[in-house]
Amino acid sequence: MLGPLPPITVPASTTTTIPRDTEPSEVTVEPGDDLQALVRRLGDGSTIRFSPGTYTLDETLVLDTGLRLIGAGRDTTVIESSAGGAAVAFAGPGGLEVRSLAIRHVGDEPSSVLLAIEGPVTVSDVNISGGVGGAEAGGGHGILFAFENLEGLPERTPEERAGALIIESSNISGNADAGILATGGANPAIVGSDIALNGTCGICYTGTAGGLVDDSRLLGNGIGFQIGDTSIVTIEDTRIADSTNVGVSVAGDADVTIRRTTVERNGPTGVQAAETSRVVVEAATISSQGAGLLATDEAELRVTGTTVREHGIGIQAIGASRVTVRDSTVDAALLTGIRYGGLASGEASGNTITNAADSAVEVAGSATPTIRANTITGPGPVGLSFVETAGGIAYDNTITGRDVGIQLGGATTAQVSTNTVRDSETIGILFGDTATGSAIQNTVTGSKTVGILAGGRSRPTVRENQLSDNAVGLVFREDATGTASANTILRHTIGVQEVDRAAPTLESNTVRDSEEAGVAYAGAARGTFRGNTLATNGSIAVQVAGTAAPAILDNELRGRGVYGLLYQESAAGSAVGNLVVDQVFGIQVSGSARPSIRDNELDEIALTSIVFEESSGGDVSGNTCTTTLTAGISISGAANPTVGTNDCTVSRTSE
């Protein structure tokens, strides 16, 4: 913010011996007339009409009674001052109206252009320019409402300062510091005006100052709006563009509403809320900045019905800020559409987020937002990403056409539920790193590689999801563990795949209509596969290969397929209490596999219930074989299992 104002010295008006008129009057002046003497003589409420031309001053024109200054047009009537401190100063009492003229400061003396320490003040159809900054003077402001007691200025009570402050249809430009600065309790209404090319800010508010800005344009300023302390400001139907720094900067404990306003091409940030400020953005258009909207510290930002497009990050929340984004459109972010980081919280709901070049929504740090009922579409790498130690929840979102629909990485504990993820280029929902979050009751369809994948050392909870028509339904790989339960997994090449050293628990899932295999274990996978129902899964219901050694317990493995349960290579583990129905071979063990096969029921097996071949082994006991065309248990080649008591016939052949 601007900080305390430096001292301003306004020349006293009581040095004249000319008595002041007791009644108001109207006078017309020409260039060369003595304005100083005139304003000291005129009575309260008088009008000065300026003929076209330039009126040159070398000291501050002090107005210490109510006056109207009316020009012949702001392009033809100019008050030109080289005075230090202020070109024109309204000290009151009374009111000031300035209309249809220009006030321009020239020269090198530090000075503001128009100073008022009380109201009412009306500035209409006026050009204000040329404020010169300086450490020992009043700063280079275009219009300064100094509604606080300052050195060199008369003191005023709040009652004395009362009265409307209006700036309308005016141009305030080319001032070194603020175009308009309101301090103390000043509350100007700024309507239909252009505030441009001012060095520090277009409009600045400090103290308890505030007011309304409507139908105006703030262009090419250092900062469009700079608002702090306890200011309360409303900005409506205004354009804020091409600031070298921030479009709207809000700090302190200020309250700001931005409505139906365009904020575009403003340095690093369009709208920034900091400290404990509160900013509401409604039905606005925010475009083409580094960050469209940024909340930091403990600020609160609420965005509704707004279009945010073409930024590095569309909307960013960091620190302990609280950001709510509702019913808005976020498009074409070069990095991320909406990002929560730090300790940020809040909610993003009902938004449409498209074409983010990285993540459409990212939750990082230790942020804990709610991400609800958004529509996220591709193309782009990730639809919704939770990373680092982030938490929060995401539900009822629809995510289409991203490379990865939802990503949970780092050590996140986020919960994602009742989302719909469609047509991901690679993975629908991805757990990685050491994530411990959950995916519950989501619908994932059409992913070109995997519906839900858990990798790294993640430990997710995957429950009651509907996975269909992906390349592979559910994958656990690397060192992933966790649980997958009560999921419905339909129409995949492989329904469930576990590889590397993964060791999850899979319970009560339904896997149907896979083209090749219902469930496939490979690598050194472990874990428990319990109480699942598999039906019509290509050639193989469950395949165990590599050195995998899962516990396969109490499942229903229904046909029609070739193998109910197939052990290959150096597989091990156990198959206990399973019902295997309507397969060509119930359980087949080959290679050097060594499983424990116990207490299974094999029914309606077309050829052989349990087959050991090649150099396989293990143990087989307590099994029941019914309706088998050939043998119950067939042992061939160098196979050498330990055969206990089974309700099956046993056939041994050697090569």
ZIKABEL-V829867 format. One record per helix or strand. SS is the DSSP state (~ for helix, > for strand). FROM is the first residue (numbers start at 0). TO is the last residue. If there is no record, write none. Layout:
ss	from	to
SS	FROM	TO
SS	FROM	TO
This chain:
ss	from	to
>	25	28
~	34	40
>	45	49
>	52	56
>	60	62
>	66	69
>	76	80
>	84	89
>	95	104
>	110	115
>	120	128
>	131	131
>	142	144
~	157	160
>	164	167
>	170	172
>	177	181
>	186	190
>	193	195
>	200	204
>	209	213
>	216	218
>	222	226
>	231	235
>	238	240
>	245	249
>	254	258
>	261	263
>	268	272
>	277	281
>	284	286
>	290	294
>	299	303
>	306	308
>	312	316
>	321	325
>	328	330
>	335	339
>	344	348
>	351	353
>	358	362
>	369	371
>	374	376
>	381	385
>	392	394
>	397	399
>	403	407
>	414	416
>	419	421
>	426	430
>	437	439
>	442	444
>	449	453
>	460	462
>	465	467
>	471	475
>	482	484
>	487	489
>	493	497
>	504	506
>	509	511
>	516	520
>	527	529
>	532	534
>	539	543
>	550	552
>	555	566
>	573	575
>	578	588
>	593	597
>	600	604
>	607	611
>	616	620
>	623	627
>	632	634
>	641	642
>	646	646
>	649	651
